[in-house]
C-alpha cells in the first residue's frame, strides 16, 4: 500500500539522518505525511520497521538482478560479475542502512525472519545455477540451494567488509577481482 511505502521511505530517511534511537514514530509519520495511527496499522512498533527495511534492500537486489538481460547471466563468468556488481553497488549506496539493519535485526529479535526475507534472492541465484549446471557450466556435484546461500554470504561479507569497515577505496577493484576469482574456482566444473 502507498501509505506503508511512504512510512517505510520516511523511516529509511530519518534513520539514515538521525540514527534509530534518535528517531521517533512521530518524526517518521510527519515526514511520511500520515497520521500516527496509520503507522500502527502497518507496524507494531518502530522496531518492526527493521525487517521491512531489510526486505526493501533485498527488493533492490532483486530489481537490479531482474533488470539484467538474461544473456548477461547465461554463463558462470557473467553471472558472478553481475552478482558482484550489484552487491557492491547496493552495499556502497546503502551502507549506513545495512549496518543499522544488522544491529536492528538482532536487537529486536527479528533474526529468525532473515531467511524468509532472503528467500526470493536465493531463489533467483539458485535458478541460474541450476540452468548453468544443466549446461555443464557449474560443477555437477554442487547443490544449487546451498551454493546460492554460500554465494550470497561470501558476496555480502566481502562488500560489507569493504564498505562498512573503512577499507581503502583504491583497493575496490582488487577486492572485486579476487572475489570473482575465488567464486569462479568454487563453482567451476
Secondary structure, DSSP 8 states (H G I E B T S, - for coil): -HHHHHHHHHHHHHHHHH-STT--HHHHHHHHTS-HHHHHHH-SSGGGHHHHHHHHHHHHHHHHHHHS-GGGGSSHHHHHHHHHHHHHHHHHHTHHHHHHHHHHHHHTT-GGGHHHHHHHHHHHHHHHHHHHHHTT-S-TTS-HHHHHHHHHHHHHHHHHHHHHTT--GGGHHHHHHHHHHHHHHHH--
